[in-house]
Amino acid sequence: MDGLGRDEDKVDNGFNHEEEEHGGRKSSNNGAEYEMSVEQIFENREVPPWKKQLTMRAFAVSFVLSILFTFIVMKLNLTTGIIPSLNVSAGLLGFFFVKTWTKLLSKSGLLRQPFTRQENTVIQTCVVASSGIAFSGGFGSYLFGMSERVAKQSGDNGGFKNPSLGWIIGFLFVVSFLGLFSVVPLRKIMIIDFKLTYPSGTATAHLINSFHTPQGAKLARKQVKTLGKFFSFSFLWGFFQWFYTAGDRCGFISFPTFGLKAYENMFFFDFSATYVGVGMICPYIINISVLLGGILSWDLPKKNMHGLQGYQVFIAIALILGDGLYNFVKVFTRTLTGLFYQFRGQQSLPVANQHSSDTSDKLSYDDQRRIQLFLKDQIPTWFSVAGYVTIATISTIVLPFIFPELKWYYVLVIYIFAPALAFCNAYGTGLTDWSLASTYGKLAIFTIGAWAGPNGGVLAGLIACGVMMNIVATASDLMQDFKTGYLTLASPRSMFVSQVIGTAMGCIVSPCVFWLFYNAFDDLGLPGSQYAAPFGIVYRNMSVLGVQGFSALPKDCLLLCYVFFGAAILINSIKDMLGKKWGSYIPLPMAMAIPFYLGPYFAIDMCVGSLILFVWEKLNKEKAAAFAPAVASGLICGDGIWTLPSSILALAGVQPPICMKFLSRATNARVDNFLNSKS
């Protein structure tokens, strides 16, 4: 994601296809022990038909979890834009809720269908698809960048369109499903023929498979109990902090941890359980990079985009674009190279519908079982093509009515090129686990914005960004889900239906959650506020830059942008040249960019999370590996859910009773003198 969210953050999860193959338990045969593979462990368990994998209880649980995770993602979106992977939380909570449900029914004798790993995969897919709309919907980036509030900060004359629940839901429904239909015909090529790893999808499958073994279920119960404890603590801590925030810069969130001078430069610990949890999930180098960016940045008075604030924002943009361009070229080159070698050596690939003895001998038992079931429930190609053409036609007609600045032929051109870009992104994600959805979105900003020109080009660029991001993001997400389904024997049909239902949920839930935030917090999107939505101004100024060119930059800002753009490319080059071992110590330019606009306060929280994890790993590495994700998820979920009652209280006009401020000695002395004079 933008900053370092689920889209552009590499996940080093330690799992791959081969490792997962040999992760079974030991068995004996005539006194000799051997490792049972995953599918041998589940050999005696019946795989339900695809329709029975889609249960009402699965979608009921998915809906509840979708609301929970949408609040969490929305809060992260509107504060810093850094969104860690929440797959572990979704899988763990999905397993817990349905397992509890089926256990109660089993005791009462009413259980008709046992809880399977395929149903668990359906829940995981649905929840991630739904909460993913909170990112790809652009509530903290391109969509909010169209608002009057952000336009005033930018100081441009590009027009605005304020958020409204009706048009946001309509917009999401006409753009969010295209990516699903664009890559469905390629699922066999990607998963079976090319054997792409999709590391996050593989890790999720490994997690779900482990839950449904006796040992894994026992550990999962302990993890859920740990998550519940820290969820309760985080929620109650948020409630406690609320009492002391009756005014601006009040309470623990404004505690000058390192002194008032450091506080003025945004260096302080704000006691955020959310970002302590995020710091425990994100790799150490990301947290260090954010902190380093905060040290290198400076806090200047806030003016318009042609004043001092413009330097901060455009330097951040230069870092983001430099990092994005480098990784786009790197991943795209790997994609083309990989395709070249795949097609050149295609005859040696294990194609599932060729049943020669030579091919079968090369496949393990697990692969043969998975390929058989993966190809059993086909999704017709005509269905995918017809779905894409139908939705694209509707979207081409509807979008210009919602956004008059976006002409129908702009939309048509996007939809002509989108399937190719969706394929490239899905293939690149399979190789590297690095989705470039927001990079493709930025490409659309510059091309469509420049094409549209001064008359509506700023809004046209932002809308085009949203259309492109939704297509390529959902395409790579679906292919990740197909990989997870392949490794858990879930049917491609159930995966596709679950993704469609989850996307539909997200198109309603995400706008409603955003609308609650938007109406509850009057200062949403303003610099220095609790919900500053930093990427709204960043995306809008990218669009302004695309329309106006370098004339949009403040005086002498172009040279600084060149320097930081080049520095981002140089840092990434050095990182890759040093290799994985030493390159892992080189900071990430994308992470360094965020504090240039927002300040480094959240970096302190994230580094505290890293420190907790580091000490825990030194004391007990195995226990930290097993329970740290549950602790982090509990901290994130509890604080995230507290935003629901706090938003409702704000809408009802209920204010906290106390404003706790931290003043300098000189200010305290003046207050004491004033009070003494009155006594």
C-alpha positions as CSV (number, residue, x, y, z in Angstrom):
1,M,0.0,0.0,0.0
2,D,0.9,3.6,0.0
3,G,3.7,4.3,2.4
4,L,4.2,0.7,3.2
5,G,0.9,-1.0,3.1
6,R,-0.3,-4.4,2.0
7,D,0.5,-3.7,-1.6
8,E,4.1,-2.5,-1.6
9,D,5.5,-4.1,1.4
10,K,7.6,-7.2,0.8
11,V,6.7,-10.1,3.1
12,D,9.5,-12.3,4.1
13,N,7.3,-15.1,5.7
14,G,9.8,-17.9,5.4
15,F,7.4,-20.3,3.7
16,N,7.5,-21.6,0.2
17,H,5.9,-24.4,-1.8
18,E,8.6,-26.9,-1.2
19,E,8.9,-26.2,2.6
20,E,5.1,-26.6,2.9
21,E,5.3,-30.0,1.2
22,H,7.4,-31.5,3.9
23,G,5.8,-29.9,6.9
24,G,3.8,-33.0,7.9
25,R,4.1,-35.3,10.9
26,K,6.2,-38.5,11.2
27,S,4.7,-41.9,10.6
28,S,6.2,-45.4,10.6
29,N,6.1,-48.2,8.1
30,N,7.7,-51.5,9.2
31,G,9.7,-49.7,11.8
32,A,11.0,-47.0,9.5
33,E,9.9,-43.4,10.1
34,Y,9.1,-41.0,7.3
35,E,7.6,-37.6,7.0
36,M,3.9,-37.5,6.0
37,S,3.1,-34.8,3.6
38,V,0.3,-32.3,4.2
39,E,-2.2,-34.1,1.9
40,Q,-1.3,-37.5,3.4
41,I,-2.3,-36.1,6.8
42,F,-5.7,-35.1,5.4
43,E,-6.1,-38.1,3.1
44,N,-9.0,-39.6,5.0
45,R,-11.0,-36.4,5.2
46,E,-13.5,-35.8,2.5
47,V,-13.3,-32.6,0.5
48,P,-16.8,-31.1,0.3
49,P,-18.2,-30.0,-3.1
50,W,-17.6,-26.3,-4.0
51,K,-21.2,-25.3,-3.1
52,K,-20.9,-26.9,0.4
53,Q,-17.7,-24.9,1.0
54,L,-19.8,-21.7,0.7
55,T,-21.8,-21.9,3.9
56,M,-24.1,-19.3,5.5
57,R,-22.0,-19.5,8.8
58,A,-18.9,-18.7,6.8
59,F,-20.3,-15.6,5.3
60,A,-21.9,-14.5,8.6
61,V,-18.5,-14.7,10.3
62,S,-16.9,-13.0,7.3
63,F,-19.3,-10.1,7.5
64,V,-18.6,-9.5,11.2
65,L,-14.8,-9.8,10.7
66,S,-15.1,-7.5,7.6
67,I,-16.5,-4.7,9.7
68,L,-13.8,-5.3,12.3
69,F,-10.9,-5.2,9.8
70,T,-12.4,-2.4,7.8
71,F,-12.3,-0.2,10.9
72,I,-8.7,-1.1,11.5
73,V,-7.6,-0.5,7.9
74,M,-9.6,2.7,7.7
75,K,-7.9,4.0,10.9
76,L,-4.5,3.2,9.6
77,N,-5.3,4.7,6.2
78,L,-6.4,8.0,7.7
79,T,-3.5,8.3,10.1
80,T,-0.2,7.2,8.4
81,G,-1.2,5.0,5.5
82,I,1.1,2.2,6.8
83,I,-1.0,-1.0,6.7
84,P,0.6,-4.3,7.7
85,S,-0.6,-7.7,6.6
86,L,-3.6,-8.8,8.7
87,N,-3.9,-12.3,7.2
88,V,-2.8,-14.1,10.4
89,S,-5.5,-12.2,12.4
90,A,-8.2,-12.9,9.8
91,G,-7.3,-16.6,9.6
92,L,-7.0,-17.0,13.3
93,L,-10.3,-15.2,14.2
94,G,-12.2,-17.0,11.4
95,F,-11.0,-20.4,12.7
96,F,-11.9,-19.4,16.3
97,F,-15.5,-18.2,15.6
98,V,-16.6,-21.1,13.3
99,K,-14.8,-23.7,15.5
100,T,-16.7,-22.3,18.6
101,W,-19.9,-22.3,16.6
102,T,-19.6,-25.9,15.4
103,K,-18.5,-27.1,18.8
104,L,-21.7,-25.7,20.4
105,L,-23.8,-27.3,17.7
106,S,-22.0,-30.6,18.0
107,K,-22.7,-30.7,21.8
108,S,-26.4,-30.0,21.1
109,G,-26.5,-32.6,18.3
110,L,-27.5,-30.0,15.6
111,L,-24.2,-30.0,13.7
112,R,-24.9,-31.0,10.0
113,Q,-21.5,-30.1,8.4
114,P,-18.1,-30.1,10.1
115,F,-15.8,-27.1,9.8
116,T,-13.2,-27.8,7.1
117,R,-10.0,-26.1,6.0
118,Q,-11.8,-25.3,2.7
119,E,-14.5,-23.3,4.6
120,N,-11.7,-21.6,6.6
121,T,-10.1,-20.6,3.3
122,V,-13.5,-19.2,2.1
123,I,-13.7,-17.0,5.2
124,Q,-10.1,-15.8,4.8
125,T,-10.7,-14.9,1.2
126,C,-14.0,-13.1,1.9
127,V,-12.6,-11.0,4.8
128,V,-9.4,-10.0,3.0
129,A,-11.4,-9.1,-0.1
130,S,-13.8,-6.9,1.9
131,S,-11.3,-5.1,4.0
132,G,-9.0,-4.7,1.0
133,I,-11.6,-2.2,-0.4
134,A,-10.7,0.1,2.4
135,F,-7.3,0.5,0.8
136,S,-8.1,0.2,-2.9
137,G,-11.1,2.5,-2.5
138,G,-8.7,5.4,-1.9
139,F,-10.4,6.7,1.3
140,G,-7.0,8.0,2.5
141,S,-5.5,8.7,-0.9
142,Y,-7.0,9.5,-4.3
143,L,-10.7,9.6,-3.3
144,F,-10.1,11.9,-0.4
145,G,-7.7,13.9,-2.5
146,M,-10.7,15.0,-4.6
147,S,-12.3,16.8,-1.6
148,E,-12.5,20.5,-1.1
149,R,-10.6,20.2,2.2
150,V,-7.6,18.8,0.4
151,A,-8.0,21.2,-2.6
152,K,-7.7,24.2,-0.2
153,Q,-4.5,22.8,1.3
154,S,-3.1,22.2,-2.2
155,G,-4.0,25.7,-3.4
156,D,-4.6,24.6,-6.9
157,N,-7.6,25.4,-9.1
158,G,-8.3,21.9,-10.3
159,G,-11.8,21.7,-8.8
160,F,-13.1,19.3,-6.2
161,K,-15.8,16.7,-5.4
162,N,-16.7,16.3,-1.8
163,P,-17.3,12.8,-0.5
164,S,-20.9,11.5,-0.5
165,L,-22.0,8.1,0.5
166,G,-24.1,7.5,-2.6
167,W,-21.6,8.2,-5.3
168,I,-18.7,6.5,-3.4
169,I,-20.7,3.2,-3.2
170,G,-21.8,3.5,-6.9
171,F,-18.2,4.2,-7.9
172,L,-16.8,1.2,-6.0
173,F,-19.5,-1.2,-7.5
174,V,-18.6,-0.3,-11.1
175,V,-14.8,-0.5,-10.7
176,S,-14.1,-3.1,-8.1
177,F,-15.1,-6.3,-9.9
178,L,-13.2,-5.9,-13.2
179,G,-9.9,-7.1,-11.9
180,L,-11.5,-10.4,-10.8
181,F,-12.7,-11.2,-14.3
182,S,-9.5,-10.1,-16.0
183,V,-7.2,-12.9,-14.6
184,V,-9.6,-15.8,-14.0
185,P,-8.7,-17.5,-17.3
186,L,-5.0,-17.4,-16.3
187,R,-5.3,-19.3,-13.0
188,K,-4.0,-22.7,-14.4
189,I,-1.1,-21.0,-16.2
190,M,-0.1,-19.0,-13.1
191,I,-0.6,-21.7,-10.4
192,I,0.1,-25.0,-12.2
193,D,2.1,-24.4,-15.3
194,F,4.3,-21.5,-14.1
195,K,4.3,-22.8,-10.5
196,L,4.4,-19.2,-9.1
197,T,5.0,-19.2,-5.4
198,Y,2.8,-16.3,-4.2
199,P,4.5,-16.3,-0.8
200,S,1.7,-14.6,1.1
201,G,-0.9,-17.0,-0.3
202,T,1.4,-20.0,0.5
203,A,2.0,-18.8,4.0
204,T,-1.8,-18.3,4.6
205,A,-2.5,-21.8,3.3
206,H,0.2,-23.2,5.6
207,L,-1.5,-21.4,8.5
208,I,-4.9,-22.8,7.7
209,N,-3.7,-26.3,7.1
210,S,-1.9,-26.2,10.5
211,F,-5.1,-25.1,12.2
212,H,-6.9,-28.2,11.2
213,T,-4.4,-30.7,12.6
214,P,-4.7,-31.6,16.3
215,Q,-1.4,-29.9,17.2
216,G,-2.3,-26.8,15.2
217,A,-5.8,-26.5,16.7
218,K,-4.3,-26.6,20.2
219,L,-1.8,-23.8,19.4
220,A,-4.5,-21.8,17.7
221,R,-6.7,-21.9,20.8
222,K,-3.7,-20.5,22.8
223,Q,-3.1,-17.8,20.2
224,V,-6.7,-16.7,20.2
225,K,-6.7,-16.5,24.0
226,T,-3.5,-14.3,23.8
227,L,-5.1,-12.2,21.1
228,G,-8.2,-11.7,23.3
229,K,-6.2,-10.5,26.3
230,F,-4.3,-7.9,24.3
231,F,-7.5,-6.9,22.4
232,S,-9.2,-6.2,25.8
233,F,-6.2,-4.3,27.1
234,S,-5.9,-2.2,23.9
235,F,-9.6,-1.3,23.8
236,L,-9.7,-0.3,27.5
237,W,-6.5,1.7,27.0
238,G,-8.1,3.6,24.2
239,F,-11.2,4.2,26.4
240,F,-9.0,5.4,29.3
241,Q,-7.0,7.8,27.0
242,W,-10.3,9.3,25.7
243,F,-11.1,10.9,29.1
244,Y,-8.1,13.3,28.8
245,T,-8.6,14.6,25.3
246,A,-11.2,17.3,25.7
247,G,-9.2,19.9,23.6
248,D,-6.5,20.2,21.0
249,R,-3.2,18.6,21.9
250,C,-4.5,17.1,25.1
251,G,-4.0,13.7,26.7
252,F,-1.4,11.0,26.5
253,I,-1.5,11.2,22.7
254,S,0.3,14.6,23.1
255,F,2.8,13.5,25.8
256,P,6.1,15.3,25.3
257,T,8.2,12.2,26.0
258,F,11.5,13.7,25.0
259,G,10.8,17.3,26.0
260,L,8.8,20.1,24.5
261,K,11.4,21.0,21.9
262,A,11.4,17.5,20.6
263,Y,7.5,17.5,20.7
264,E,7.4,20.7,18.6
265,N,9.4,18.7,15.9
266,M,6.9,15.7,16.3
267,F,9.4,13.5,18.2
268,F,7.3,12.0,20.9
269,F,5.7,8.7,22.0
270,D,1.9,9.0,21.7
271,F,1.0,5.7,23.5
272,S,-0.7,4.3,20.4
273,A,-1.4,0.6,20.9
274,T,-2.1,0.3,17.2
275,Y,1.3,1.4,16.0
276,V,3.1,-0.5,18.7
277,G,1.3,-3.6,17.2
278,V,2.2,-2.5,13.7
279,G,5.8,-2.2,14.7
280,M,5.7,-5.8,16.0
281,I,4.4,-7.0,12.6
282,C,6.5,-4.9,10.2
283,P,10.1,-5.9,9.6
284,Y,12.7,-4.1,11.6
285,I,14.1,-2.3,8.6
286,I,10.8,-0.7,7.8
287,N,10.5,0.8,11.3
288,I,14.1,2.0,11.3
289,S,13.5,3.5,7.8
290,V,10.5,5.5,9.1
291,L,12.5,6.7,12.1
292,L,15.4,7.7,9.9
293,G,13.1,9.6,7.6
294,G,11.8,11.5,10.6
295,I,15.3,12.4,11.7
296,L,16.2,13.6,8.2
297,S,13.0,15.6,7.8
298,W,12.2,18.8,9.5
299,D,9.0,20.4,10.9
300,L,8.1,23.6,9.1
301,P,5.1,25.9,9.6
302,K,2.1,24.8,7.5
303,K,1.3,27.0,4.6
304,N,-0.1,26.2,1.1
305,M,1.6,24.1,-1.5
306,H,3.6,27.0,-2.9
307,G,4.9,27.8,0.5
308,L,7.0,25.9,3.0
309,Q,4.7,22.9,3.3
310,G,5.1,22.4,-0.5
311,Y,8.8,21.4,0.1
312,Q,7.8,18.7,2.5
313,V,5.1,17.2,0.3
314,F,7.0,17.3,-3.0
315,I,10.1,15.9,-1.4
316,A,7.9,13.0,-0.1
317,I,6.5,12.6,-3.6
318,A,10.0,12.5,-5.1
319,L,11.0,9.7,-2.7
320,I,7.8,7.8,-3.4
321,L,8.1,8.1,-7.2
322,G,11.8,7.3,-7.2
323,D,11.2,4.2,-5.1
324,G,8.1,3.2,-7.1
325,L,9.8,3.7,-10.5
326,Y,12.8,1.6,-9.5
327,N,10.7,-1.3,-8.2
328,F,8.4,-1.1,-11.1
329,V,11.3,-1.5,-13.6
330,K,12.8,-4.2,-11.4
331,V,9.6,-6.3,-11.0
332,F,8.5,-5.7,-14.6
333,T,11.9,-6.8,-15.9
334,R,11.7,-9.9,-13.7
335,T,8.2,-10.5,-15.0
336,L,9.3,-10.3,-18.7
337,T,12.4,-12.4,-18.0
338,G,10.4,-15.0,-16.2
339,L,7.8,-15.2,-18.9
340,F,10.5,-15.6,-21.5
341,Y,12.1,-18.5,-19.7
342,Q,8.7,-20.1,-18.9
343,F,7.6,-20.0,-22.5
344,R,11.0,-21.1,-23.9
345,G,11.0,-24.2,-21.6
346,Q,7.2,-24.8,-21.7
347,Q,7.6,-28.4,-22.9
348,S,9.3,-29.3,-19.6
349,L,6.6,-27.8,-17.4
350,P,4.2,-30.2,-15.6
351,V,0.9,-29.4,-17.4
352,A,-2.0,-30.9,-15.5
353,N,-4.1,-32.2,-18.4
354,Q,-1.2,-34.3,-19.8
355,H,-1.3,-37.6,-18.0
356,S,1.8,-39.2,-19.3
357,S,3.6,-41.5,-16.9
358,D,6.8,-39.4,-17.2
359,T,4.9,-36.3,-16.0
360,S,3.1,-38.1,-13.2
361,D,6.4,-39.5,-11.9
362,K,7.8,-36.0,-11.5
363,L,4.8,-34.9,-9.4
364,S,4.6,-35.5,-5.7
365,Y,1.4,-37.1,-4.1
366,D,0.4,-33.6,-2.8
367,D,0.8,-32.0,-6.3
368,Q,-1.2,-34.7,-8.0
369,R,-4.0,-34.4,-5.5
370,R,-4.1,-30.6,-5.7
371,I,-3.9,-30.4,-9.4
372,Q,-6.7,-33.0,-9.8
373,L,-9.1,-30.9,-7.5
374,F,-7.9,-27.5,-8.8
375,L,-8.9,-28.5,-12.3
376,K,-12.1,-30.3,-11.3
377,D,-14.3,-27.2,-11.0
378,Q,-13.6,-25.1,-14.1
379,I,-14.7,-21.4,-14.5
380,P,-15.5,-21.1,-18.2
381,T,-13.4,-18.6,-20.2
382,W,-16.5,-17.2,-21.9
383,F,-17.9,-16.4,-18.5
384,S,-14.8,-14.3,-17.6
385,V,-14.7,-12.5,-20.9
386,A,-18.4,-11.8,-20.9
387,G,-18.2,-10.6,-17.3
388,Y,-15.3,-8.2,-18.1
389,V,-16.9,-6.8,-21.2
390,T,-20.3,-6.3,-19.5
391,I,-18.9,-4.6,-16.4
392,A,-16.5,-2.5,-18.5
393,T,-19.3,-1.3,-20.7
394,I,-21.5,-0.4,-17.7
395,S,-18.5,1.4,-16.1
396,T,-17.6,3.3,-19.2
397,I,-21.2,4.6,-19.3
398,V,-21.7,5.3,-15.6
399,L,-18.3,6.9,-14.6
400,P,-18.7,10.0,-16.7
401,F,-22.1,10.6,-15.1
402,I,-20.5,10.5,-11.6
403,F,-17.4,12.4,-12.7
404,P,-18.0,14.6,-15.7
405,E,-14.2,15.4,-15.8
406,L,-13.5,11.7,-16.8
407,K,-14.5,11.4,-20.4
408,W,-15.8,8.0,-21.6
409,Y,-12.8,7.5,-24.0
410,Y,-10.4,7.9,-21.0
411,V,-12.2,5.0,-19.3
412,L,-12.2,2.9,-22.5
413,V,-8.5,3.3,-23.0
414,I,-7.9,2.3,-19.4
415,Y,-10.0,-0.8,-19.8
416,I,-8.2,-1.8,-23.0
417,F,-4.8,-1.8,-21.3
418,A,-5.9,-2.9,-17.8
419,P,-6.0,-6.7,-18.4
420,A,-2.4,-6.7,-19.6
421,L,-1.3,-4.6,-16.6
422,A,-3.4,-6.8,-14.3
423,F,-1.6,-9.9,-15.6
424,C,1.8,-8.3,-15.2
425,N,1.0,-7.3,-11.6
426,A,-0.4,-10.7,-10.7
427,Y,2.6,-12.4,-12.3
428,G,5.0,-10.1,-10.5
429,T,3.3,-10.7,-7.2
430,G,3.6,-14.4,-7.7
431,L,7.4,-14.0,-8.2
432,T,8.2,-11.4,-5.6
433,D,5.1,-11.0,-3.3
434,W,5.4,-7.3,-4.3
435,S,2.2,-5.9,-5.7
436,L,2.6,-2.6,-7.6
437,A,-1.1,-1.6,-7.6
438,S,-0.5,2.0,-6.3
439,T,2.4,2.4,-8.8
440,Y,0.1,1.6,-11.7
441,G,-2.4,4.0,-10.1
442,K,0.2,6.8,-10.1
443,L,1.0,6.0,-13.8
444,A,-2.7,6.5,-14.5
445,I,-2.6,9.8,-12.6
446,F,0.1,11.3,-14.8
447,T,-1.1,9.9,-18.2
448,I,-4.8,10.7,-17.9
449,G,-4.1,14.0,-16.0
450,A,-1.7,15.2,-18.7
451,W,-4.2,14.0,-21.4
452,A,-7.1,15.9,-19.8
453,G,-5.1,19.1,-19.3
454,P,-6.1,22.1,-17.2
455,N,-9.8,21.7,-17.6
456,G,-10.6,19.0,-15.1
457,G,-7.3,17.1,-15.5
458,V,-6.6,17.1,-11.7
459,L,-9.8,15.2,-10.9
460,A,-9.6,13.1,-14.0
461,G,-6.1,11.9,-13.0
462,L,-7.3,11.0,-9.5
463,I,-10.3,9.1,-10.7
464,A,-8.2,7.2,-13.3
465,C,-5.9,6.3,-10.5
466,G,-8.8,4.7,-8.6
467,V,-10.0,2.8,-11.6
468,M,-6.5,1.4,-12.3
469,M,-5.7,0.6,-8.7
470,N,-8.9,-1.3,-8.2
471,I,-8.3,-3.5,-11.3
472,V,-4.7,-4.5,-10.7
473,A,-5.1,-4.8,-6.9
474,T,-8.0,-7.2,-7.0
475,A,-6.4,-9.2,-9.8
476,S,-3.3,-10.0,-7.7
477,D,-5.4,-10.6,-4.6
478,L,-7.5,-13.1,-6.4
479,M,-4.5,-15.0,-7.7
480,Q,-3.1,-15.1,-4.2
481,D,-6.4,-16.6,-3.1
482,F,-6.3,-19.2,-5.9
483,K,-2.8,-20.2,-4.6
484,T,-4.2,-20.5,-1.1
485,G,-7.1,-22.5,-2.4
486,Y,-4.8,-24.7,-4.4
487,L,-2.8,-25.6,-1.3
488,T,-5.9,-26.2,0.9
489,L,-7.9,-28.1,-1.8
490,A,-10.5,-25.3,-1.9
491,S,-12.3,-25.1,-5.2
492,P,-11.5,-22.2,-7.6
493,R,-15.2,-21.7,-7.9
494,S,-15.7,-21.2,-4.2
495,M,-12.6,-18.9,-4.1
496,F,-14.1,-16.8,-6.9
497,V,-17.6,-16.6,-5.4
498,S,-16.1,-15.8,-2.0
499,Q,-13.9,-13.0,-3.5
500,V,-17.0,-11.6,-5.3
501,I,-19.1,-11.6,-2.2
502,G,-16.3,-10.2,-0.1
503,T,-15.8,-7.4,-2.7
504,A,-19.5,-6.6,-2.6
505,M,-19.4,-6.4,1.2
506,G,-16.4,-4.1,1.0
507,C,-18.2,-1.8,-1.5
508,I,-20.9,-1.1,1.2
509,V,-19.0,-1.5,4.5
510,S,-15.9,0.6,3.6
511,P,-17.9,3.7,2.5
512,C,-20.1,3.5,5.6
513,V,-17.1,3.2,7.9
514,F,-15.4,6.1,6.1
515,W,-18.6,8.2,6.3
516,L,-18.7,7.6,10.1
517,F,-15.1,8.9,10.4
518,Y,-15.8,11.8,8.0
519,N,-18.8,13.1,10.0
520,A,-17.5,12.3,13.4
521,F,-14.2,14.2,13.1
522,D,-14.4,17.7,11.7
523,D,-10.7,18.1,11.3
524,L,-10.2,14.9,9.3
525,G,-7.6,15.5,6.6
526,L,-6.1,18.6,8.2
527,P,-2.4,18.7,9.0
528,G,-1.7,18.0,12.7
529,S,-5.1,16.4,13.3
530,Q,-5.7,12.9,14.7
531,Y,-6.7,11.7,11.2
532,A,-4.5,13.7,8.9
533,A,-5.0,11.4,5.8
534,P,-1.5,12.3,4.6
535,F,-1.7,10.6,1.2
536,G,-4.7,12.6,0.2
537,I,-2.6,15.7,-0.3
538,V,0.3,13.6,-1.8
539,Y,-1.9,12.1,-4.5
540,R,-3.6,15.4,-5.3
541,N,-0.3,17.1,-5.8
542,M,0.9,14.2,-8.0
543,S,-2.2,14.9,-10.2
544,V,-1.5,18.7,-10.1
545,L,2.1,17.9,-11.2
546,G,0.8,15.8,-14.0
547,V,-1.4,18.6,-15.3
548,Q,0.7,21.6,-14.7
549,G,4.2,20.1,-15.0
550,F,7.1,21.6,-13.0
551,S,5.4,25.0,-12.8
552,A,3.3,23.5,-9.9
553,L,6.5,23.2,-7.7
554,P,7.4,25.9,-5.2
555,K,10.5,28.0,-5.9
556,D,13.8,26.1,-6.1
557,C,11.9,22.9,-5.1
558,L,12.7,21.1,-8.4
559,L,16.4,20.7,-7.6
560,L,15.5,19.2,-4.2
561,C,13.1,16.8,-5.9
562,Y,15.8,15.7,-8.4
563,V,18.1,15.1,-5.5
564,F,15.7,13.0,-3.5
565,F,14.3,11.2,-6.6
566,G,17.9,10.2,-7.5
567,A,18.7,9.3,-3.9
568,A,15.7,6.9,-3.8
569,I,16.9,5.1,-6.9
570,L,20.5,5.0,-5.7
571,I,19.5,3.6,-2.3
572,N,17.5,0.8,-3.9
573,S,20.3,0.0,-6.3
574,I,22.8,-0.3,-3.5
575,K,20.3,-2.4,-1.5
576,D,20.0,-4.9,-4.4
577,M,23.7,-4.9,-5.2
578,L,24.6,-5.8,-1.6
579,G,22.4,-8.9,-1.8
580,K,19.9,-10.2,0.7
581,K,22.3,-10.5,3.7
582,W,23.8,-7.0,3.7
583,G,21.0,-5.3,1.7
584,S,18.5,-6.0,4.5
585,Y,20.3,-3.3,6.5
586,I,19.7,-0.5,3.9
587,P,16.7,1.7,4.6
588,L,13.6,1.8,2.3
589,P,13.0,5.1,0.6
590,M,9.2,4.6,0.5
591,A,9.2,4.3,4.3
592,M,11.5,7.3,4.8
593,A,9.1,9.5,2.7
594,I,6.1,9.4,5.1
595,P,7.6,11.4,8.0
596,F,8.6,14.2,5.6
597,Y,4.9,15.3,5.6
598,L,3.4,13.7,8.7
599,G,6.3,13.8,11.2
600,P,8.0,11.0,13.0
601,Y,5.8,10.5,16.0
602,F,4.3,7.2,14.9
603,A,7.8,5.9,14.1
604,I,8.6,6.0,17.8
605,D,5.6,3.8,18.5
606,M,6.6,1.4,15.8
607,C,10.2,1.2,17.1
608,V,8.9,0.5,20.6
609,G,7.0,-2.5,19.0
610,S,10.2,-3.6,17.3
611,L,12.1,-3.3,20.6
612,I,9.5,-5.5,22.4
613,L,9.7,-8.1,19.7
614,F,13.5,-8.0,19.7
615,V,13.8,-8.5,23.4
616,W,11.1,-11.3,23.3
617,E,13.0,-13.1,20.6
618,K,16.2,-13.0,22.6
619,L,14.5,-14.4,25.6
620,N,12.4,-17.1,23.9
621,K,12.5,-17.2,20.1
622,E,10.0,-20.0,19.6
623,K,7.4,-18.5,21.9
624,A,7.9,-15.1,20.2
625,A,7.4,-16.7,16.8
626,A,4.2,-18.4,17.9
627,F,2.6,-15.6,19.9
628,A,4.0,-12.2,18.7
629,P,1.5,-12.0,15.7
630,A,-1.4,-12.7,18.1
631,V,-0.2,-10.0,20.6
632,A,0.3,-7.5,17.7
633,S,-3.1,-8.3,16.2
634,G,-4.8,-7.9,19.6
635,L,-3.2,-4.4,20.1
636,I,-4.2,-3.3,16.6
637,C,-7.7,-4.8,16.7
638,G,-8.6,-3.4,20.2
639,D,-7.5,0.1,19.5
640,G,-9.0,0.0,16.0
641,I,-12.4,-1.1,17.3
642,W,-12.3,1.7,19.9
643,T,-12.7,4.1,17.0
644,L,-16.3,2.9,16.6
645,P,-17.6,4.0,20.0
646,S,-15.4,7.1,20.0
647,S,-16.9,8.1,16.6
648,I,-20.4,7.5,17.9
649,L,-19.7,9.6,20.9
650,A,-18.3,12.4,18.7
651,L,-21.4,12.3,16.5
652,A,-23.6,12.5,19.6
653,G,-21.8,15.6,20.8
654,V,-20.4,13.8,23.9
655,Q,-17.0,15.4,24.8
656,P,-14.3,14.0,27.0
657,P,-14.4,15.5,30.5
658,I,-10.7,16.4,30.9
659,C,-8.0,18.2,28.9
660,M,-4.6,17.1,30.2
661,K,-1.9,19.3,28.7
662,F,1.9,19.3,29.2
663,L,3.3,22.8,29.5
664,S,6.8,24.3,29.7
665,R,8.2,25.6,33.0
666,A,7.8,29.1,31.8
667,T,4.2,28.6,30.9
668,N,3.5,26.8,34.2
669,A,5.1,29.7,36.1
670,R,2.8,32.2,34.3
671,V,-0.2,30.1,35.1
672,D,0.8,29.9,38.8
673,N,1.3,33.6,38.9
674,F,-2.2,34.2,37.4
675,L,-3.9,31.8,39.8
676,N,-2.0,33.3,42.8
677,S,-3.1,36.8,41.7
678,K,-6.8,35.7,41.7
679,S,-6.6,34.0,45.1
